[in-house]
Amino acid sequence: MRFKSGDTLTDSWEEGSHLKEYTYKITGGTGKYENASGEGTYTLEELTETLFGGKYQSTIELP
């Protein structure tokens, strides 16, 4: 993920469940996110047959 400031946040994803909820771990980044850690979930929703949306929820720990 890249922010307007140019800083980045990196993560690694795990397999999703049948509920379309995916977990990920924050593994670092650049700028103010250097050495960041944490975890979160992403929930995928099918809004129409061709349109999808989702919601992120996470905790980011900065050194």
N, C-alpha and C positions, 0 to 999 in steps of 0.2 A: 504494500500500500504506500503510495506517495502522497505527501501533504503539500499544500500550497507553498510552504516554506522550503520545500525541496527535501526535507527529512523523510526517511522511509521507515517502515515498520515491517518486519518479516515474520512469517508464521508457517507452521506446518499443519496440514489437515489430516483428519482421520476419517474413516468410512462413516457414512451417514446411516441412520436407523430407518426403519420402516415409517417413522413419524416425520421423516424429512428434516431431522435435526442433525446438524453436523458439528463436531467438536474440533477445536484447533488449539494449538499452543503457540504463544508468541515466543520467538526465538532470537530476537535482537532487532537491530536497525541501525540507522545513521542519525547524526545530529543529536537532538535531545532524546532520541529513542535508542541510542547506542547502549548495548548491554541490557535492553529491556527484557522483561519476562512476563509471563502471565498465561491466561487461558480464557476461552470463551466458547460460545455456541452461535451457530447461524441457523436460523429456521427458514426454510424455503416454503413459499406458498404459491400455489397455482391459482392465479386470479381469473384467467380465462384459458381457453385452449392454447393460445399462443403467447400469453403474457404471464410472467412470473415476477414475484417480488420476494423480499426477505427482510429479516431483522437480525442485526448483530447485537450480542450482549457479551461484554468482556470485562476483565480486570487486567489493567496494565500496571506492572510494577517497574518503576524507574530507579536506577541505582542512586 
